[in-house]
């Protein structure tokens, strides 16, 4: 049985360009949602801030889904936008499916850990949980997948963003180090679940 003819090089180039554009649109679309919500929250005098993760409260349970897209002002949002684009973009190199599954896993598991174990009478907002989840995912993927490319990515991520790891420890008041910690842990678990080689050498994800 003959194999199908390969695409001309110009078609392959078009596919790569289209893939990059699709990835950028996905990342920018998510950022646009966060900026749109913060704009609306400003108009509403902070009304949306009540939809953060409030540990061990029924009303705060829905914040697991909404908190990553809400921020305490534009300064907070600006500080999260660039690391989200960079780290999220690196995760997206592994494919749209991996990016979406990892994001959902980090938001759900990290958010649930924060809701269960976070300090009482607090309200946690922002994409930091997701960003630290991406950091944990990228640092752990090379270890679990054991591929040369992702080991290199893990090393480069550690070199460029290893300084962020201090954010998982108690520090500046008003900063949710617990969200950073649980997001990071969720990212490592996501890499373990999605990127571990099975006995046959196949990769999940």
N, CA and C atoms as an extended XYZ file, in Angstrom:
615
Properties=species:S:1:pos:R:3:atomname:S:1:resname:S:1:resid:I:1 pbc="F F F"
N         0.855       -1.197        0.000 N   UNK     1
C         0.000        0.000        0.000 CA  UNK     1
C         0.885        1.240        0.000 C   UNK     1
N         0.717        2.096       -0.948 N   UNK     2
C         1.569        3.271       -1.069 CA  UNK     2
C         1.132        4.338       -0.081 C   UNK     2
N         2.122        5.064        0.430 N   UNK     3
C         1.811        6.138        1.373 CA  UNK     3
C         1.375        7.371        0.615 C   UNK     3
N         0.518        8.193        1.217 N   UNK     4
C         0.040        9.403        0.534 CA  UNK     4
C         1.192       10.359        0.292 C   UNK     4
N         1.138       11.109       -0.772 N   UNK     5
C         2.217       12.047       -1.068 CA  UNK     5
C         2.302       13.126       -0.009 C   UNK     5
N         3.532       13.531        0.311 N   UNK     6
C         3.716       14.575        1.314 CA  UNK     6
C         3.320       15.926        0.745 C   UNK     6
N         2.944       16.827        1.652 N   UNK     7
C         2.536       18.151        1.224 CA  UNK     7
C         3.743       18.923        0.701 C   UNK     7
N         3.538       19.747       -0.294 N   UNK     8
C         4.631       20.628       -0.722 CA  UNK     8
C         5.104       21.483        0.435 C   UNK     8
N         6.377       21.881        0.397 N   UNK     9
C         6.961       22.626        1.510 CA  UNK     9
C         6.203       23.922        1.792 C   UNK     9
N         5.673       24.575        0.734 N   UNK    10
C         4.956       25.821        0.969 CA  UNK    10
C         3.663       25.575        1.724 C   UNK    10
N         3.019       24.411        1.491 N   UNK    11
C         1.804       24.074        2.231 CA  UNK    11
C         2.127       23.785        3.692 C   UNK    11
N         3.240       23.104        3.934 N   UNK    12
C         3.634       22.836        5.313 CA  UNK    12
C         3.915       24.150        6.036 C   UNK    12
N         4.559       25.067        5.329 N   UNK    13
C         4.815       26.371        5.922 CA  UNK    13
C         3.543       27.104        6.269 C   UNK    13
N         2.543       26.999        5.395 N   UNK    14
C         1.261       27.627        5.652 CA  UNK    14
C         0.597       27.015        6.876 C   UNK    14
N         0.741       25.690        7.020 N   UNK    15
C         0.148       25.023        8.176 CA  UNK    15
C         0.798       25.496        9.474 C   UNK    15
N         2.117       25.646        9.461 N   UNK    16
C         2.824       26.116       10.652 CA  UNK    16
C         2.377       27.521       11.012 C   UNK    16
N         2.313       28.393       10.017 N   UNK    17
C         1.884       29.781       10.252 CA  UNK    17
C         0.457       29.821       10.783 C   UNK    17
N        -0.415       28.991       10.199 N   UNK    18
C        -1.803       28.948       10.651 CA  UNK    18
C        -1.885       28.457       12.091 C   UNK    18
N        -1.043       27.454       12.437 N   UNK    19
C        -1.037       26.925       13.795 CA  UNK    19
C        -0.589       27.989       14.787 C   UNK    19
N         0.458       28.748       14.429 N   UNK    20
C         0.940       29.813       15.308 CA  UNK    20
C        -0.140       30.860       15.516 C   UNK    20
N        -0.813       31.241       14.426 N   UNK    21
C        -1.884       32.229       14.524 CA  UNK    21
C        -3.006       31.720       15.424 C   UNK    21
N        -3.378       30.446       15.263 N   UNK    22
C        -4.438       29.870       16.095 CA  UNK    22
C        -4.043       29.901       17.568 C   UNK    22
N        -2.775       29.571       17.859 N   UNK    23
C        -2.301       29.567       19.236 CA  UNK    23
C        -2.338       30.973       19.823 C   UNK    23
N        -1.881       31.939       19.046 N   UNK    24
C        -1.888       33.322       19.517 CA  UNK    24
C        -3.311       33.820       19.763 C   UNK    24
N        -4.212       33.453       18.868 N   UNK    25
C        -5.604       33.870       19.028 CA  UNK    25
C        -6.203       33.278       20.294 C   UNK    25
N        -5.862       32.027       20.607 N   UNK    26
C        -6.378       31.392       21.811 CA  UNK    26
C        -5.868       32.113       23.056 C   UNK    26
N        -4.555       32.352       23.117 N   UNK    27
C        -3.979       33.017       24.280 CA  UNK    27
C        -4.509       34.448       24.424 C   UNK    27
N        -4.503       35.181       23.322 N   UNK    28
C        -4.959       36.566       23.359 CA  UNK    28
C        -6.449       36.626       23.686 C   UNK    28
N        -7.208       35.645       23.210 N   UNK    29
C        -8.632       35.602       23.521 CA  UNK    29
C        -8.879       35.442       25.014 C   UNK    29
N        -8.094       34.572       25.664 N   UNK    30
C        -8.241       34.377       27.108 CA  UNK    30
C        -7.873       35.654       27.855 C   UNK    30
N        -6.776       36.286       27.424 N   UNK    31
C        -6.353       37.545       28.051 CA  UNK    31
C        -7.415       38.623       27.838 C   UNK    31
N        -8.006       38.654       26.650 N   UNK    32
C        -9.036       39.651       26.353 CA  UNK    32
C       -10.243       39.479       27.276 C   UNK    32
N       -10.590       38.233       27.580 N   UNK    33
C       -11.696       37.986       28.505 CA  UNK    33
C       -11.380       38.584       29.877 C   UNK    33
N       -10.152       38.348       30.357 N   UNK    34
C        -9.752       38.880       31.665 CA  UNK    34
C        -9.771       40.404       31.672 C   UNK    34
N        -9.281       41.014       30.590 N   UNK    35
C        -9.289       42.473       30.512 CA  UNK    35
C       -10.707       43.018       30.395 C   UNK    35
N       -11.547       42.325       29.662 N   UNK    36
C       -12.940       42.748       29.549 CA  UNK    36
C       -13.657       42.678       30.880 C   UNK    36
N       -13.400       41.602       31.635 N   UNK    37
C       -14.034       41.452       32.942 CA  UNK    37
C       -13.535       42.507       33.917 C   UNK    37
N       -12.234       42.827       33.859 N   UNK    38
C       -11.709       43.852       34.767 CA  UNK    38
C       -12.253       45.228       34.421 C   UNK    38
N       -12.445       45.476       33.131 N   UNK    39
C       -13.066       46.742       32.719 CA  UNK    39
C       -14.489       46.831       33.249 C   UNK    39
N       -15.239       45.732       33.096 N   UNK    40
C       -16.608       45.706       33.608 CA  UNK    40
C       -16.623       45.846       35.130 C   UNK    40
N       -15.659       45.218       35.797 N   UNK    41
C       -15.596       45.283       37.253 CA  UNK    41
C       -15.316       46.707       37.725 C   UNK    41
N       -14.512       47.436       36.952 N   UNK    42
C       -14.239       48.834       37.293 CA  UNK    42
C       -15.509       49.671       37.191 C   UNK    42
N       -16.260       49.437       36.127 N   UNK    43
C       -17.521       50.156       35.940 CA  UNK    43
C       -18.512       49.799       37.053 C   UNK    43
N       -18.451       48.551       37.498 N   UNK    44
C       -19.376       48.067       38.524 CA  UNK    44
C       -18.836       48.264       39.940 C   UNK    44
N       -17.750       49.047       40.067 N   UNK    45
C       -17.179       49.367       41.376 CA  UNK    45
C       -16.788       48.116       42.174 C   UNK    45
N       -16.182       47.152       41.487 N   UNK    46
C       -15.664       45.969       42.169 CA  UNK    46
C       -16.683       44.894       42.470 C   UNK    46
N       -17.839       44.960       41.829 N   UNK    47
C       -18.900       43.976       42.106 CA  UNK    47
C       -18.436       42.552       41.819 C   UNK    47
N       -17.636       42.353       40.769 N   UNK    48
C       -17.244       40.996       40.361 CA  UNK    48
C       -16.222       40.367       41.301 C   UNK    48
N       -15.591       41.179       42.133 N   UNK    49
C       -14.561       40.643       43.023 CA  UNK    49
C       -15.124       39.633       44.020 C   UNK    49
N       -16.420       39.662       44.225 N   UNK    50
C       -17.024       38.729       45.181 CA  UNK    50
C       -17.033       37.294       44.641 C   UNK    50
N       -16.697       37.120       43.366 N   UNK    51
C       -16.746       35.794       42.755 CA  UNK    51
C       -15.378       35.103       42.748 C   UNK    51
N       -14.554       35.426       43.756 N   UNK    52
C       -13.285       34.736       43.924 CA  UNK    52
C       -13.464       33.437       44.696 C   UNK    52
N       -12.346       32.757       44.946 N   UNK    53
C       -12.369       31.525       45.746 CA  UNK    53
C       -12.360       31.919       47.217 C   UNK    53
N       -13.430       31.589       47.917 N   UNK    54
C       -13.551       31.859       49.340 CA  UNK    54
C       -13.585       30.515       50.058 C   UNK    54
N       -12.461       30.130       50.665 N   UNK    55
C       -12.325       28.778       51.214 CA  UNK    55
C       -13.471       28.359       52.129 C   UNK    55
N       -13.936       27.147       51.853 N   UNK    56
C       -14.935       26.455       52.674 CA  UNK    56
C       -16.243       27.216       52.842 C   UNK    56
N       -16.609       27.986       51.815 N   UNK    57
C       -17.928       28.607       51.786 CA  UNK    57
C       -18.642       28.144       50.519 C   UNK    57
N       -19.947       27.958       50.625 N   UNK    58
C       -20.717       27.514       49.465 CA  UNK    58
C       -20.671       28.563       48.363 C   UNK    58
N       -20.785       29.836       48.733 N   UNK    59
C       -20.776       30.901       47.729 CA  UNK    59
C       -19.417       31.010       47.043 C   UNK    59
N       -18.355       30.646       47.749 N   UNK    60
C       -17.018       30.740       47.172 CA  UNK    60
C       -16.613       29.554       46.339 C   UNK    60
N       -17.460       28.520       46.312 N   UNK    61
C       -17.123       27.322       45.547 CA  UNK    61
C       -17.108       27.605       44.048 C   UNK    61
N       -18.034       28.433       43.580 N   UNK    62
C       -18.073       28.761       42.152 CA  UNK    62
C       -16.856       29.569       41.715 C   UNK    62
N       -16.174       30.165       42.693 N   UNK    63
C       -14.988       30.935       42.388 CA  UNK    63
C       -13.857       30.105       41.814 C   UNK    63
N       -13.910       28.792       42.004 N   UNK    64
C       -12.894       27.914       41.412 CA  UNK    64
C       -12.837       28.123       39.904 C   UNK    64
N       -13.999       28.335       39.294 N   UNK    65
C       -14.073       28.520       37.845 CA  UNK    65
C       -13.867       29.973       37.428 C   UNK    65
N       -14.281       30.910       38.267 N   UNK    66
C       -14.255       32.319       37.858 CA  UNK    66
C       -13.014       33.081       38.311 C   UNK    66
N       -12.425       32.690       39.432 N   UNK    67
C       -11.327       33.457       40.016 CA  UNK    67
C       -10.140       33.679       39.074 C   UNK    67
N        -9.729       32.678       38.257 N   UNK    68
C        -8.559       32.903       37.400 CA  UNK    68
C        -8.737       34.023       36.375 C   UNK    68
N        -9.972       34.434       36.124 N   UNK    69
C       -10.239       35.462       35.119 CA  UNK    69
C       -10.545       36.827       35.737 C   UNK    69
N       -10.529       36.901       37.069 N   UNK    70
C       -10.837       38.138       37.785 CA  UNK    70
C        -9.605       38.633       38.533 C   UNK    70
N        -9.463       39.954       38.642 N   UNK    71
C        -8.286       40.528       39.271 CA  UNK    71
C        -8.651       41.726       40.139 C   UNK    71
N        -7.758       42.038       41.074 N   UNK    72
C        -7.967       43.176       41.964 CA  UNK    72
C        -7.332       44.424       41.361 C   UNK    72
N        -7.907       44.897       40.275 N   UNK    73
C        -7.409       46.091       39.634 CA  UNK    73
C        -6.529       45.794       38.434 C   UNK    73
N        -6.285       46.832       37.636 N   UNK    74
C        -5.507       46.655       36.414 CA  UNK    74
C        -4.029       46.390       36.694 C   UNK    74
N        -3.518       46.896       37.813 N   UNK    75
C        -2.131       46.609       38.162 CA  UNK    75
C        -1.913       45.122       38.358 C   UNK    75
N        -2.836       44.495       39.054 N   UNK    76
C        -2.794       43.051       39.274 CA  UNK    76
C        -2.896       42.302       37.947 C   UNK    76
N        -3.794       42.744       37.104 N   UNK    77
C        -3.995       42.101       35.807 CA  UNK    77
C        -2.761       42.252       34.914 C   UNK    77
N        -2.181       43.446       34.895 N   UNK    78
C        -0.998       43.678       34.071 CA  UNK    78
C         0.157       42.777       34.516 C   UNK    78
N         0.333       42.608       35.829 N   UNK    79
C         1.436       41.786       36.334 CA  UNK    79
C         1.270       40.315       35.968 C   UNK    79
N         0.022       39.891       35.716 N   UNK    80
C        -0.232       38.490       35.358 CA  UNK    80
C        -0.268       38.247       33.850 C   UNK    80
N        -0.467       39.301       33.066 N   UNK    81
C        -0.698       39.107       31.638 CA  UNK    81
C         0.520       38.534       30.922 C   UNK    81
N         1.699       39.122       31.110 N   UNK    82
C         2.885       38.670       30.389 CA  UNK    82
C         3.301       37.250       30.763 C   UNK    82
N         3.407       36.903       32.068 N   UNK    83
C         3.766       35.512       32.389 CA  UNK    83
C         2.736       34.508       31.898 C   UNK    83
N         1.448       34.903       31.867 N   UNK    84
C         0.442       33.993       31.322 CA  UNK    84
C         0.696       33.746       29.841 C   UNK    84
N         0.968       34.809       29.088 N   UNK    85
C         1.204       34.663       27.653 CA  UNK    85
C         2.448       33.821       27.376 C   UNK    85
N         3.511       34.042       28.158 N   UNK    86
C         4.762       33.323       27.908 CA  UNK    86
C         4.659       31.863       28.341 C   UNK    86
N         4.316       31.620       29.600 N   UNK    87
C         4.257       30.246       30.093 CA  UNK    87
C         3.118       29.469       29.433 C   UNK    87
N         1.968       30.129       29.255 N   UNK    88
C         0.868       29.477       28.550 CA  UNK    88
C         1.242       29.160       27.121 C   UNK    88
N         1.998       30.066       26.486 N   UNK    89
C         2.440       29.832       25.116 CA  UNK    89
C         3.372       28.642       25.012 C   UNK    89
N         4.249       28.471       26.002 N   UNK    90
C         5.163       27.323       25.989 CA  UNK    90
C         4.378       26.020       26.186 C   UNK    90
N         3.407       26.030       27.094 N   UNK    91
C         2.551       24.847       27.259 CA  UNK    91
C         1.840       24.526       25.952 C   UNK    91
N         1.423       25.564       25.248 N   UNK    92
C         0.669       25.407       24.006 CA  UNK    92
C         1.517       24.818       22.885 C   UNK    92
N         2.838       24.893       23.017 N   UNK    93
C         3.710       24.249       22.029 CA  UNK    93
C         3.397       22.757       21.943 C   UNK    93
N         2.996       22.176       23.068 N   UNK    94
C         2.662       20.755       23.105 CA  UNK    94
C         1.345       20.411       22.448 C   UNK    94
N         0.604       21.408       21.995 N   UNK    95
C        -0.665       21.172       21.325 CA  UNK    95
C        -1.828       21.803       22.059 C   UNK    95
N        -2.853       22.155       21.301 N   UNK    96
C        -4.035       22.797       21.882 CA  UNK    96
C        -4.729       21.897       22.899 C   UNK    96
N        -4.810       20.595       22.586 N   UNK    97
C        -5.471       19.667       23.497 CA  UNK    97
C        -4.754       19.594       24.837 C   UNK    97
N        -3.425       19.511       24.815 N   UNK    98
C        -2.644       19.466       26.049 CA  UNK    98
C        -2.841       20.754       26.842 C   UNK    98
N        -2.818       21.894       26.158 N   UNK    99
C        -3.002       23.184       26.819 CA  UNK    99
C        -4.356       23.258       27.511 C   UNK    99
N        -5.411       22.877       26.817 N   UNK   100
C        -6.751       22.966       27.380 CA  UNK   100
C        -6.910       22.004       28.547 C   UNK   100
N        -6.446       20.760       28.370 N   UNK   101
C        -6.572       19.769       29.439 CA  UNK   101
C        -5.763       20.166       30.659 C   UNK   101
N        -4.546       20.663       30.452 N   UNK   102
C        -3.718       21.091       31.573 CA  UNK   102
C        -4.355       22.279       32.290 C   UNK   102
N        -4.893       23.228       31.522 N   UNK   103
C        -5.520       24.408       32.115 CA  UNK   103
C        -6.724       24.027       32.963 C   UNK   103
N        -7.582       23.180       32.424 N   UNK   104
C        -8.772       22.743       33.158 CA  UNK   104
C        -8.368       21.981       34.419 C   UNK   104
N        -7.365       21.114       34.291 N   UNK   105
C        -6.887       20.328       35.436 CA  UNK   105
C        -6.366       21.254       36.525 C   UNK   105
N        -5.535       22.218       36.151 N   UNK   106
C        -4.934       23.127       37.131 CA  UNK   106
C        -6.008       23.977       37.816 C   UNK   106
N        -6.930       24.512       37.019 N   UNK   107
C        -7.999       25.336       37.594 CA  UNK   107
C        -8.851       24.512       38.556 C   UNK   107
N        -9.224       23.299       38.144 N   UNK   108
C       -10.112       22.473       38.963 CA  UNK   108
C        -9.413       21.936       40.207 C   UNK   108
N        -8.270       21.296       40.039 N   UNK   109
C        -7.583       20.664       41.170 CA  UNK   109
C        -6.936       21.706       42.070 C   UNK   109
N        -6.218       22.677       41.455 N   UNK   110
C        -5.602       23.724       42.261 CA  UNK   110
C        -6.644       24.558       42.986 C   UNK   110
N        -7.732       24.889       42.286 N   UNK   111
C        -8.798       25.664       42.898 CA  UNK   111
C        -9.480       24.917       44.031 C   UNK   111
N        -9.695       23.624       43.846 N   UNK   112
C       -10.334       22.840       44.903 CA  UNK   112
C        -9.431       22.720       46.131 C   UNK   112
N        -8.128       22.565       45.897 N   UNK   113
C        -7.201       22.520       47.032 CA  UNK   113
C        -7.213       23.845       47.784 C   UNK   113
N        -7.254       24.955       47.036 N   UNK   114
C        -7.283       26.266       47.677 CA  UNK   114
C        -8.581       26.459       48.445 C   UNK   114
N        -9.697       26.043       47.858 N   UNK   115
C       -10.990       26.172       48.531 CA  UNK   115
C       -11.028       25.311       49.799 C   UNK   115
N       -10.392       24.150       49.756 N   UNK   116
C       -10.424       23.230       50.894 CA  UNK   116
C        -9.434       23.614       51.977 C   UNK   116
N        -8.240       24.053       51.597 N   UNK   117
C        -7.157       24.241       52.555 CA  UNK   117
C        -6.755       25.695       52.767 C   UNK   117
N        -7.318       26.611       51.981 N   UNK   118
C        -6.956       28.019       52.125 CA  UNK   118
C        -7.431       28.607       53.436 C   UNK   118
N        -6.850       29.738       53.841 N   UNK   119
C        -7.234       30.356       55.121 CA  UNK   119
C        -8.678       30.848       55.105 C   UNK   119
N        -9.323       30.728       56.221 N   UNK   120
C       -10.727       31.121       56.361 CA  UNK   120
C       -10.872       32.631       56.206 C   UNK   120
N       -12.045       33.048       55.708 N   UNK   121
C       -12.396       34.465       55.574 CA  UNK   121
C       -11.440       35.214       54.656 C   UNK   121
N       -11.016       34.561       53.582 N   UNK   122
C       -10.186       35.216       52.564 CA  UNK   122
C       -10.856       35.042       51.207 C   UNK   122
N       -10.454       35.877       50.252 N   UNK   123
C       -11.020       35.850       48.906 CA  UNK   123
C        -9.864       35.891       47.911 C   UNK   123
N        -9.731       34.861       47.096 N   UNK   124
C        -8.574       34.707       46.222 CA  UNK   124
C        -8.979       34.939       44.765 C   UNK   124
N        -8.295       35.893       44.125 N   UNK   125
C        -8.583       36.258       42.743 CA  UNK   125
C        -7.294       36.276       41.930 C   UNK   125
N        -7.426       36.052       40.619 N   UNK   126
C        -6.302       36.246       39.723 CA  UNK   126
C        -5.835       34.985       39.020 C   UNK   126
N        -5.089       35.200       37.951 N   UNK   127
C        -4.588       34.101       37.125 CA  UNK   127
C        -3.318       33.479       37.684 C   UNK   127
N        -2.857       33.935       38.852 N   UNK   128
C        -1.605       33.424       39.400 CA  UNK   128
C        -1.652       31.918       39.628 C   UNK   128
N        -2.797       31.414       40.096 N   UNK   129
C        -2.919       29.971       40.302 CA  UNK   129
C        -2.651       29.224       39.002 C   UNK   129
N        -3.196       29.727       37.912 N   UNK   130
C        -3.006       29.093       36.612 CA  UNK   130
C        -1.568       29.266       36.124 C   UNK   130
N        -0.997       30.443       36.325 N   UNK   131
C         0.374       30.708       35.897 CA  UNK   131
C         1.357       29.805       36.632 C   UNK   131
N         1.218       29.697       37.947 N   UNK   132
C         2.093       28.806       38.703 CA  UNK   132
C         1.832       27.347       38.340 C   UNK   132
N         0.592       27.052       37.942 N   UNK   133
C         0.301       25.705       37.447 CA  UNK   133
C         1.063       25.405       36.178 C   UNK   133
N         1.112       26.371       35.260 N   UNK   134
C         1.899       26.195       34.037 CA  UNK   134
C         3.375       26.007       34.374 C   UNK   134
N         3.857       26.780       35.347 N   UNK   135
C         5.256       26.652       35.754 CA  UNK   135
C         5.538       25.237       36.261 C   UNK   135
N         4.682       24.735       37.137 N   UNK   136
C         4.859       23.377       37.638 CA  UNK   136
C         4.763       22.340       36.534 C   UNK   136
N         3.832       22.537       35.626 N   UNK   137
C         3.643       21.604       34.512 CA  UNK   137
C         4.893       21.547       33.646 C   UNK   137
N         5.452       22.710       33.308 N   UNK   138
C         6.618       22.757       32.424 CA  UNK   138
C         7.864       22.208       33.107 C   UNK   138
N         8.033       22.493       34.400 N   UNK   139
C         9.192       21.972       35.113 CA  UNK   139
C         9.122       20.456       35.254 C   UNK   139
N         7.902       19.927       35.397 N   UNK   140
C         7.744       18.484       35.624 CA  UNK   140
C         7.623       17.679       34.344 C   UNK   140
N         7.202       18.298       33.246 N   UNK   141
C         6.951       17.526       32.034 CA  UNK   141
C         8.203       16.817       31.536 C   UNK   141
N         9.324       17.508       31.545 N   UNK   142
C        10.563       16.881       31.090 CA  UNK   142
C        10.939       15.673       31.928 C   UNK   142
N        10.651       15.739       33.235 N   UNK   143
C        10.974       14.630       34.130 CA  UNK   143
C        10.105       13.422       33.825 C   UNK   143
N         8.805       13.648       33.686 N   UNK   144
C         7.881       12.530       33.506 CA  UNK   144
C         7.883       11.992       32.082 C   UNK   144
N         8.030       12.876       31.098 N   UNK   145
C         7.975       12.421       29.709 CA  UNK   145
C         9.309       11.866       29.234 C   UNK   145
N        10.391       12.371       29.812 N   UNK   146
C        11.743       11.899       29.497 CA  UNK   146
C        12.077       12.032       28.016 C   UNK   146
N        11.650       13.124       27.408 N   UNK   147
C        12.041       13.416       26.035 CA  UNK   147
C        13.050       14.555       26.065 C   UNK   147
N        14.009       14.507       25.151 N   UNK   148
C        15.061       15.503       25.138 CA  UNK   148
C        14.524       16.914       25.010 C   UNK   148
N        13.524       17.092       24.147 N   UNK   149
C        12.981       18.429       23.926 CA  UNK   149
C        12.367       18.991       25.190 C   UNK   149
N        11.524       18.203       25.858 N   UNK   150
C        10.823       18.735       27.030 CA  UNK   150
C        11.728       18.824       28.245 C   UNK   150
N        12.792       18.010       28.301 N   UNK   151
C        13.797       18.192       29.350 CA  UNK   151
C        14.480       19.547       29.164 C   UNK   151
N        14.806       19.880       27.905 N   UNK   152
C        15.409       21.179       27.612 CA  UNK   152
C        14.464       22.314       27.987 C   UNK   152
N        13.179       22.146       27.649 N   UNK   153
C        12.187       23.165       28.011 CA  UNK   153
C        12.122       23.327       29.528 C   UNK   153
N        12.149       22.207       30.262 N   UNK   154
C        12.102       22.271       31.725 CA  UNK   154
C        13.300       23.028       32.274 C   UNK   154
N        14.489       22.747       31.727 N   UNK   155
C        15.705       23.419       32.195 CA  UNK   155
C        15.639       24.919       31.901 C   UNK   155
N        15.224       25.277       30.683 N   UNK   156
C        15.130       26.691       30.322 CA  UNK   156
C        14.083       27.410       31.173 C   UNK   156
N        12.975       26.719       31.442 N   UNK   157
C        11.935       27.310       32.289 CA  UNK   157
C        12.470       27.567       33.688 C   UNK   157
N        13.234       26.617       34.209 N   UNK   158
C        13.823       26.780       35.539 CA  UNK   158
C        14.792       27.956       35.561 C   UNK   158
N        15.609       28.081       34.509 N   UNK   159
C        16.577       29.169       34.449 CA  UNK   159
C        15.875       30.532       34.371 C   UNK   159
N        14.853       30.616       33.508 N   UNK   160
C        14.204       31.904       33.249 CA  UNK   160
C        13.162       32.272       34.306 C   UNK   160
N        12.467       31.269       34.850 N   UNK   161
C        11.352       31.557       35.750 CA  UNK   161
C        11.488       30.880       37.109 C   UNK   161
N        12.641       30.292       37.376 N   UNK   162
C        12.830       29.642       38.672 CA  UNK   162
C        12.661       30.591       39.840 C   UNK   162
N        12.937       31.877       39.611 N   UNK   163
C        12.777       32.860       40.676 CA  UNK   163
C        11.348       32.977       41.178 C   UNK   163
N        10.391       32.555       40.337 N   UNK   164
C         8.989       32.608       40.746 CA  UNK   164
C         8.683       31.632       41.870 C   UNK   164
N         9.534       30.614       42.038 N   UNK   165
C         9.240       29.572       43.026 CA  UNK   165
C         9.156       30.126       44.442 C   UNK   165
N         9.815       31.268       44.665 N   UNK   166
C         9.684       31.889       45.976 CA  UNK   166
C         8.271       32.332       46.274 C   UNK   166
N         7.449       32.451       45.231 N   UNK   167
C         6.066       32.881       45.411 CA  UNK   167
C         5.174       31.842       46.050 C   UNK   167
N         5.661       30.592       46.185 N   UNK   168
C         4.845       29.554       46.823 CA  UNK   168
C         5.033       29.559       48.338 C   UNK   168
N         5.853       30.479       48.844 N   UNK   169
C         6.102       30.580       50.281 CA  UNK   169
C         5.428       31.826       50.838 C   UNK   169
N         5.081       31.809       52.123 N   UNK   170
C         4.474       33.001       52.730 CA  UNK   170
C         5.377       34.206       52.550 C   UNK   170
N         4.775       35.318       52.181 N   UNK   171
C         5.583       36.504       51.926 CA  UNK   171
C         4.786       37.763       52.110 C   UNK   171
N         4.629       38.520       51.029 N   UNK   172
C         3.972       39.824       51.103 CA  UNK   172
C         2.503       39.687       51.475 C   UNK   172
N         2.026       40.452       52.461 N   UNK   173
C         0.607       40.410       52.829 CA  UNK   173
C        -0.276       40.794       51.640 C   UNK   173
N        -1.397       40.119       51.511 N   UNK   174
C        -2.319       40.407       50.423 CA  UNK   174
C        -2.040       39.620       49.162 C   UNK   174
N        -0.943       38.849       49.139 N   UNK   175
C        -0.611       38.000       48.000 CA  UNK   175
C        -0.983       36.563       48.340 C   UNK   175
N        -1.725       35.915       47.481 N   UNK   176
C        -2.194       34.551       47.745 CA  UNK   176
C        -1.096       33.536       47.443 C   UNK   176
N        -0.161       33.397       48.399 N   UNK   177
C         0.884       32.397       48.198 CA  UNK   177
C         0.285       30.993       48.195 C   UNK   177
N        -0.855       30.831       48.876 N   UNK   178
C        -1.513       29.518       48.862 CA  UNK   178
C        -2.000       29.181       47.455 C   UNK   178
N        -2.545       30.195       46.739 N   UNK   179
C        -2.962       29.961       45.359 CA  UNK   179
C        -1.786       29.599       44.478 C   UNK   179
N        -0.637       30.273       44.706 N   UNK   180
C         0.564       29.943       43.952 CA  UNK   180
C         0.990       28.498       44.219 C   UNK   180
N         1.000       28.137       45.497 N   UNK   181
C         1.453       26.804       45.892 CA  UNK   181
C         0.553       25.711       45.327 C   UNK   181
N        -0.762       25.866       45.511 N   UNK   182
C        -1.682       24.824       45.059 CA  UNK   182
C        -1.760       24.771       43.533 C   UNK   182
N        -1.607       25.922       42.871 N   UNK   183
C        -1.540       25.907       41.415 CA  UNK   183
C        -0.313       25.153       40.937 C   UNK   183
N         0.833       25.423       41.574 N   UNK   184
C         2.075       24.741       41.209 CA  UNK   184
C         1.943       23.232       41.398 C   UNK   184
N         1.413       22.824       42.546 N   UNK   185
C         1.232       21.392       42.815 CA  UNK   185
C         0.309       20.761       41.777 C   UNK   185
N        -0.785       21.462       41.446 N   UNK   186
C        -1.718       20.939       40.444 CA  UNK   186
C        -1.042       20.797       39.091 C   UNK   186
N        -0.157       21.738       38.750 N   UNK   187
C         0.564       21.644       37.482 CA  UNK   187
C         1.483       20.444       37.436 C   UNK   187
N         2.170       20.165       38.540 N   UNK   188
C         3.045       18.992       38.605 CA  UNK   188
C         2.222       17.709       38.469 C   UNK   188
N         1.080       17.674       39.158 N   UNK   189
C         0.213       16.492       39.071 CA  UNK   189
C        -0.309       16.327       37.650 C   UNK   189
N        -0.669       17.437       37.000 N   UNK   190
C        -1.152       17.373       35.617 CA  UNK   190
C        -0.087       16.767       34.702 C   UNK   190
N         1.167       17.181       34.887 N   UNK   191
C         2.255       16.620       34.084 CA  UNK   191
C         2.410       15.130       34.364 C   UNK   191
N         2.265       14.748       35.624 N   UNK   192
C         2.371       13.324       35.991 CA  UNK   192
C         1.275       12.507       35.331 C   UNK   192
N         0.070       13.033       35.334 N   UNK   193
C        -1.066       12.301       34.782 CA  UNK   193
C        -1.030       12.277       33.252 C   UNK   193
N        -0.682       13.399       32.634 N   UNK   194
C        -0.805       13.544       31.193 CA  UNK   194
C         0.438       13.142       30.410 C   UNK   194
N         1.606       13.201       31.029 N   UNK   195
C         2.842       13.099       30.254 CA  UNK   195
C         3.772       11.970       30.687 C   UNK   195
N         3.271       11.026       31.468 N   UNK   196
C         4.103        9.911       31.880 CA  UNK   196
C         4.104        8.824       30.813 C   UNK   196
N         5.287        8.336       30.481 N   UNK   197
C         5.384        7.247       29.521 CA  UNK   197
C         4.817        5.975       30.126 C   UNK   197
N         3.993        5.284       29.336 N   UNK   198
C         3.503        3.991       29.783 CA  UNK   198
C         4.531        2.921       29.429 C   UNK   198
N         4.236        1.682       29.727 N   UNK   199
C         5.196        0.610       29.506 CA  UNK   199
C         5.490        0.407       28.021 C   UNK   199
N         4.569        0.810       27.172 N   UNK   200
C         4.795        0.639       25.744 CA  UNK   200
C         5.483        1.844       25.117 C   UNK   200
N         5.757        2.854       25.948 N   UNK   201
C         6.469        4.014       25.445 CA  UNK   201
C         5.592        5.106       24.883 C   UNK   201
N         4.263        4.907       24.914 N   UNK   202
C         3.359        5.926       24.381 CA  UNK   202
C         3.209        7.046       25.398 C   UNK   202
N         2.857        8.221       24.897 N   UNK   203
C         2.682        9.381       25.762 CA  UNK   203
C         1.213        9.732       25.826 C   UNK   203
N         0.707        9.891       27.052 N   UNK   204
C        -0.673       10.328       27.231 CA  UNK   204
C        -0.721       11.841       27.119 C   UNK   204
N        -1.449       12.353       26.155 N   UNK   205
C        -1.557       13.780       25.994 CA  UNK   205
C        -0.787       14.272       24.797 C   UNK   205
